[in-house]
Amino acid sequence: MKLKNLICVALSLVMLTGIFSINTFAVTGGDFEYSLIDGSAEITAYKGSSDSVTIPEAFGGYTVTSIGEQAFRRSTLKSVVIPDTVKEIKADAFADSCSLTTVKFSSNLEAIGDTAFYNCENLSSALRFPESLKTIGNSAFENCWDMSYAVIPESVEDIGYCALGYYYDTDSADKKYYDFKRSDFRILGYKNTEAENYCDSQSVDFYDLSTGVNAFTSNGIDYFVNTDSEAEVIAFADTSAAPAIPSEINGYSVKSIGDMAFYASALKSVTIPESVTKIGEWAFENCDNLKSVKVPPTVTTINEGAFGYYYDGFVNRKYDDFTICGAENSAAQTYAESLGFEFDEAYTTVVTLSKSSGTVYLNGSLKVKAKVKNPIGKTTFTSADKKIAKVTLSGTVSGIKKGKVKIIIANNNVKKTFTVNVKKPKLNKTSVTIKRNKIYKLKVIGKVGAAKFISGNKNILKVNSKNGNYKGLAPGKTYISVKTNGIKLKCKVTIK
């Protein structure tokens, strides 16, 4: 029987059986099975083979308002988009769907049933629930190992036992199964709400968004501070068309943009600061008004689908007119060219030196001061002749042998040269004639650390071994020897 005829039969049955208060029956449409209940539709099963699904908003004129028990249980789905018509996800709806990584919730979702996402072990690292949500059932997200935190709105009135931040496993002592709290999970919410109550009763780590301690909301952007004291953008709930992500929030450097952080946002442009080094999976997917993005060269990791993609209900597709702007040889260029996006070079690496040359004495050192604008990767320092001078990864030059050598400073194939003149230390005087009983001073130019001064004849010349002060005691000729930088120097002395 064709789908259209089946729907007609189903509608007829509703009319015929209405007087007997029989208001539920099942039908199949496309890849889904439905129950038609009191004028609305509930998804009861998925029969398709795609790993990415957008659940339809309606079936045969019936609005899809719920996802039934076990409807997607043990599915091989990787991502699912739940339409805004859906108000309830029932028990076990997605349980044991171990491949599921991303879920786009309905903006009108009110209830998530018991164990709805139980054992979805690869579910996204962070979930932001809609402001409409009221209840989260028992063990709803238990055993979701990749889910490291969740943002709970003030609208939530009830969170069930072990709903978030727990796993189910056997106890080594008695070999029985129990619920265990995860040490790496935290909830971001607001004080004096059900989120805080749940965390207090279940001993789950709670971060208060309203006070800005380890979690912040600013200009519609939510941030979380990780164990490395680095801030990550986790969600965007504003309607702004041009949000500017700050490089710092409350003293924490903003280092990453999380998975799906700006998913389906209305933004037309976004400012990504140079503090950011990582952009998560599908971070800007379904941003229909975003035609281009400028990625700073500091970003070294861009994960799958971060830019330029939308989901058409069956597969993830590229926007035809999307442009990625970035620096040459950067992660942005690699991402764009590997996926076939247009790439526009928007950054130029510039290397500048405070000066072009310097002097270093044997066994001494100096620091080459270089500034790099729009760097790609690490800046390298290389000595053209390591027998004369060596240079560290950070630009500190050490003199090895007398001579001149060039230090090459390079980043992104842009090079600058610093010339180093390596000299031997020397004395301010190499031959002196002095009078008796008068104090003189011998100085070392280019010494490293302490120098030791020694009289060649203590009977006629007294020398302070530490500071180089000397005095003639009797007429005659001698010398002062100096040990510094691992070498010896000598000054001839005539005493009258």
C-alpha positions in Angstrom: 0.0 0.0 0.0 1.4 3.4 -0.9 2.2 5.9 1.9 -0.5 8.3 0.8 -3.2 5.6 0.9 -1.9 4.4 4.2 -2.2 7.8 5.7 -5.7 8.1 4.4 -6.7 4.8 5.9 -5.1 5.9 9.2 -7.1 9.2 9.2 -10.3 7.3 8.5 -9.6 5.0 11.4 -9.2 8.0 13.6 -12.6 9.3 12.6 -14.3 5.9 12.9 -12.8 5.0 16.3 -13.0 8.4 17.8 -16.4 7.7 19.5 -14.8 4.8 21.3 -11.9 7.1 22.6 -9.3 5.0 20.8 -6.9 7.8 19.9 -3.6 5.9 19.1 -2.4 3.9 16.1 0.9 3.3 14.3 2.0 4.1 10.8 5.2 4.1 8.8 6.5 6.9 6.7 9.9 7.0 5.0 12.6 5.9 7.5 10.4 6.4 10.5 7.6 4.7 12.3 5.0 6.9 14.1 2.3 6.7 16.6 -0.5 9.2 16.0 -1.8 10.3 19.3 -4.5 12.8 20.0 -3.8 14.9 16.9 0.0 14.7 17.1 2.8 12.3 16.0 5.4 10.5 18.1 8.5 8.9 16.5 8.5 5.2 17.6 11.3 3.7 15.5 14.0 4.6 12.9 14.5 2.2 10.1 17.0 4.2 8.0 20.7 3.6 7.4 22.0 7.1 7.4 24.3 8.0 10.3 23.0 11.6 10.4 19.4 12.4 10.8 17.1 15.4 11.0 13.8 14.3 12.5 10.8 15.7 10.5 8.6 18.3 12.0 5.4 16.7 10.8 4.0 13.5 9.3 0.8 13.4 7.2 -0.4 16.7 8.7 0.4 15.6 12.3 3.0 17.6 14.2 5.8 15.5 15.6 5.8 16.4 19.3 7.6 13.5 20.9 10.3 10.8 20.5 9.0 7.6 21.9 10.5 5.0 24.2 13.4 3.1 22.6 12.8 4.9 19.2 16.5 5.1 18.4 17.9 2.7 20.9 21.1 1.0 19.8 21.1 3.0 16.6 24.3 3.7 14.7 23.6 7.4 14.4 26.4 9.9 14.7 24.3 13.1 14.8 20.7 14.0 15.1 18.7 17.2 14.8 15.5 17.3 16.8 13.0 19.8 15.4 11.5 22.6 17.5 8.1 20.9 17.5 9.3 18.2 19.8 8.5 18.7 23.5 9.4 15.4 25.0 12.1 12.7 24.5 10.9 9.6 26.3 12.7 6.9 28.2 15.5 4.9 26.4 14.9 7.0 23.2 18.6 7.0 22.3 20.0 4.6 24.9 23.1 2.6 23.9 23.6 4.6 20.7 27.4 4.5 21.2 28.2 6.2 17.9 26.1 9.3 18.7 28.4 12.4 19.0 26.1 15.4 18.5 22.5 16.3 19.3 20.7 19.5 18.4 17.9 19.8 20.9 14.5 21.3 20.1 14.2 24.9 21.4 10.9 23.9 22.9 11.9 20.7 24.6 10.4 20.3 28.0 11.2 16.8 29.2 14.0 14.2 28.7 13.0 10.8 30.0 14.8 8.2 32.2 17.9 6.7 30.5 17.1 8.6 27.3 20.7 8.9 26.4 22.1 6.2 28.6 25.4 4.8 27.5 25.9 7.3 24.6 29.6 7.1 25.4 30.7 9.4 22.5 28.2 12.1 23.0 29.6 15.6 22.6 32.0 17.0 25.2 29.4 19.6 26.2 25.7 20.0 26.1 23.6 23.2 26.4 20.0 22.4 27.2 17.2 24.8 25.9 15.6 27.3 28.1 12.3 25.5 27.8 13.5 22.3 29.5 11.8 21.4 32.8 12.8 17.8 33.6 15.8 15.5 33.1 15.0 11.9 34.0 16.9 9.3 36.1 20.2 8.2 34.5 19.3 10.2 31.4 23.0 10.8 30.5 24.7 8.2 32.6 27.7 6.5 31.0 28.2 9.4 28.6 32.0 9.4 28.9 32.8 12.0 26.3 30.4 14.5 27.9 32.5 16.5 30.3 30.1 19.2 31.3 26.6 20.5 30.7 24.9 23.9 30.8 21.7 23.7 32.8 19.2 26.6 32.4 17.2 28.1 35.2 14.0 26.6 33.7 14.9 23.1 34.8 12.7 22.1 37.8 13.7 18.4 38.3 16.9 16.4 37.6 16.6 12.7 38.3 19.0 10.4 40.2 22.4 10.0 38.4 21.0 11.9 35.4 24.4 13.7 34.8 28.0 13.0 35.8 27.6 9.3 36.7 28.6 5.9 35.3 27.4 2.4 36.1 29.9 -0.3 36.8 30.8 -3.3 39.0 32.3 -2.8 42.4 35.6 -4.7 42.7 34.8 -5.7 46.3 31.5 -7.5 45.9 31.2 -7.8 42.1 27.8 -6.0 42.1 26.9 -3.1 39.9 26.5 0.4 41.3 26.3 4.0 40.2 29.6 5.9 40.5 30.2 9.6 40.3 32.7 10.8 37.7 35.5 13.0 38.9 35.9 14.8 35.5 32.4 16.1 35.1 30.9 19.4 36.1 27.6 21.3 35.7 27.4 25.0 34.7 24.2 26.6 36.1 22.8 29.3 38.3 22.7 29.6 42.1 19.5 28.6 43.9 18.2 26.5 41.0 17.6 22.8 40.5 21.1 22.6 38.9 22.7 23.6 42.1 20.4 21.4 44.2 21.3 18.4 42.0 25.0 19.0 42.3 24.7 19.4 46.1 22.7 16.1 46.5 24.7 14.1 44.0 28.2 15.6 44.9 28.7 16.8 41.3 31.0 19.8 40.7 28.9 22.9 40.2 30.1 26.2 38.6 27.9 29.2 39.1 27.4 31.2 35.8 25.8 34.1 37.7 29.0 34.8 39.8 31.6 34.2 37.1 33.8 31.7 39.0 35.2 29.2 36.6 32.2 29.7 34.3 31.1 32.9 32.7 28.3 34.3 30.5 29.2 37.5 28.5 27.3 39.0 25.5 25.4 35.8 25.1 28.5 33.6 25.0 29.1 30.9 27.7 32.6 30.1 28.8 34.1 27.4 30.9 37.6 27.4 32.5 39.4 24.1 32.3 42.0 22.6 34.7 44.8 24.4 32.8 43.1 27.8 33.7 42.2 28.3 30.0 38.7 29.5 28.9 36.7 27.7 26.3 33.7 29.0 24.4 31.0 26.3 24.9 27.7 27.9 23.7 26.2 31.0 22.1 22.6 31.9 23.0 22.5 35.4 21.7 20.9 36.7 18.5 23.8 39.0 17.7 24.9 38.9 14.1 28.5 39.8 14.8 29.7 38.5 18.1 33.3 39.3 19.2 35.0 36.6 21.2 37.3 38.3 23.6 40.9 37.1 24.0 40.4 37.1 27.8 37.5 36.6 30.1 37.8 37.5 33.8 41.6 37.1 33.6 41.5 33.8 31.8 42.9 33.5 28.2 40.3 32.2 25.7 42.1 29.3 24.1 39.4 27.2 22.3 35.9 27.2 20.8 34.1 24.0 21.7 32.2 21.5 19.7 28.9 23.0 18.2 29.4 26.2 20.2 27.8 28.4 17.5 25.7 25.7 15.9 22.7 27.1 13.9 23.4 30.7 15.1 22.2 33.7 13.2 25.6 35.4 13.1 26.8 37.0 9.9 30.4 37.4 11.1 32.5 36.5 14.1 35.7 37.8 15.5 38.1 35.1 16.6 40.9 36.4 18.8 44.6 35.4 18.4 44.5 33.8 21.8 42.5 30.9 20.3 44.5 27.8 19.3 41.7 25.2 18.7 38.2 25.1 17.1 36.0 22.1 17.8 33.8 19.9 15.6 30.9 21.5 13.8 31.5 24.7 15.9 29.9 26.9 13.2 27.6 24.4 11.4 24.2 25.5 10.1 25.2 29.2 10.3 23.3 30.1 7.1 24.2 33.8 7.2 27.9 33.3 7.7 29.6 33.5 4.4 33.3 33.8 5.5 35.4 33.5 8.6 38.8 35.0 9.4 40.9 32.5 11.3 44.0 33.8 13.1 47.3 32.0 12.5 47.5 31.1 16.2 44.8 28.5 15.5 46.7 25.2 15.0 43.8 22.7 15.3 40.5 22.9 13.3 38.3 19.8 13.8 35.8 18.1 11.5 33.2 20.4 10.0 34.1 23.4 12.1 33.4 25.9 9.2 31.4 26.0 6.0 28.9 23.1 6.6 25.2 22.7 7.0 23.0 19.6 7.5 20.3 19.0 4.9 18.4 16.4 6.9 20.4 13.5 5.4 24.1 14.4 5.2 26.4 17.3 6.1 27.0 19.5 3.0 29.3 22.4 2.2 28.1 25.9 1.6 29.0 26.7 -2.1 30.0 30.3 -1.4 32.0 29.9 1.8 35.4 31.5 2.1 38.1 30.9 4.8 40.5 33.8 5.4 43.8 33.0 7.1 47.5 33.0 6.8 49.7 31.2 4.3 50.8 27.7 5.5 48.4 27.8 8.4 45.8 25.3 9.7 43.2 27.5 8.1 44.7 27.1 4.7 45.1 23.3 5.2 41.5 23.0 6.3 40.2 25.1 3.4 42.2 23.5 0.6 41.7 19.9 1.9 37.9 20.4 1.8 37.7 22.5 -1.4 36.8 25.8 0.2 38.0 29.1 -1.2 41.0 30.4 0.7 41.9 34.1 1.0 45.2 35.0 2.4 44.4 37.6 5.1 47.5 37.6 7.2 51.2 38.2 6.4 53.9 37.0 8.7 56.4 39.8 9.6 59.6 39.3 11.6 61.3 42.4 13.1 64.4 42.7 15.2 65.2 45.4 17.8 68.7 45.6 16.2 70.6 43.8 13.5 73.8 42.9 15.3 75.5 42.5 18.6 78.6 41.4 20.5 79.1 38.4 22.7 82.3 37.4 24.5 83.7 33.9 24.7 81.6 31.8 27.0 79.2 34.7 27.4 75.7 35.1 25.9 73.2 37.6 24.5 69.5 37.5 23.7 68.3 38.1 20.1 65.1 40.1 20.5 62.7 39.3 17.7 59.0 40.1 17.3 56.8 38.0 15.0 53.5 39.3 13.7 51.0 36.7 12.6 53.3 33.7 13.3 52.7 30.2 12.0 54.0 27.6 14.3 57.2 28.2 16.2 59.8 30.8 15.4 63.2 29.2 14.8 66.7 30.5 15.6 69.7 28.9 13.7 73.4 29.6 13.8 75.2 29.6 10.5 78.4 28.3 12.2 78.0 26.5 15.5 81.7 26.4 16.0 81.7 30.2 16.5 78.3 30.6 18.3 75.4 28.4 19.3 71.8 29.6 19.7 68.9 28.2 21.8 65.3 27.7 20.7 64.4 30.9 22.4 67.2 33.0 20.8 69.9 33.1 23.4 73.3 33.1 21.7 76.5 31.7 23.3 80.0 32.6 22.1 82.2 29.6 21.4 85.1 30.9 19.3 86.3 34.3 18.2 84.8 35.3 14.9 81.6 36.6 13.2 78.5 34.5 12.6 74.9 35.0 11.4 71.9 33.9 13.4 68.8 33.3 11.1 65.4 34.0 12.7 62.6 32.4 10.7 58.8 31.9 10.8 56.5 30.8 8.0 59.4 31.1 5.5 60.0 34.7 6.5 63.6 35.3 7.6 65.7 37.9 9.3 69.5 37.9 10.0 71.2 38.9 13.2 75.0 39.2 13.0 77.0 38.2 16.1 80.6 39.3 16.7 82.2 36.8 19.1 85.2 38.4 20.9 87.7 37.4 23.5 87.5 39.3 26.8 90.3 41.8 27.2 91.9 44.0 29.8 91.4 47.8 29.8 95.3 47.9 29.9 97.9 45.4 28.9 101.0 47.4 30.1 101.2 50.0 32.8 103.9 52.0 34.7 102.9 52.9 38.3 104.1 54.6 41.4 104.6 52.9 44.7 102.0 53.0 47.4 99.3 54.2 45.1 96.2 52.1 44.3 95.2 51.4 40.7 92.5 49.3 39.1 92.6 46.7 36.4 89.3 46.0 34.5 88.2 43.1 32.4 86.1 44.0 29.4 83.7 41.1 28.4 84.0 38.9 31.5 81.4 36.3 32.3 80.9 35.9 36.0 83.8 36.5 38.3 87.4 37.2 37.3 90.4 36.2 39.4 93.4 38.6 39.6 96.9 37.3 40.5 100.2 39.1 41.2 103.2 37.8 39.4 105.4 38.8 42.3 103.8 39.5 45.6 107.0 41.0 47.0 106.7 44.1 44.8 103.0 44.1 43.7 100.0 43.6 45.8 96.7 42.7 44.0 93.1 42.2 45.2 92.2 38.9 43.6 88.5 39.8 43.4 88.2 43.4 42.3 91.4 44.0 40.4 92.8 46.8 42.6 96.6 46.7 42.8 99.4 48.6 44.5 103.2 48.8 43.9 105.3 47.8 47.0 108.9 48.1 45.7 110.6 49.0 42.4 110.7 46.4 39.7 108.9 44.6 36.9 106.2 42.0 37.1 102.7 41.2 35.8 99.1 40.6 36.7 97.5 37.5 35.4 93.7 37.3 35.1 91.6 34.2 34.8 88.1 34.8 33.3 85.7 33.0 30.9 88.0 30.0 31.1 91.0 31.8 29.6 94.0 33.7 30.8 94.9 37.4 30.2 98.0 39.3 31.3 99.0 42.9 32.0 102.7 43.9 32.3 103.5 46.2 35.3 106.5 48.4 35.9 106.9 49.9 39.4 109.0 53.0 39.9 
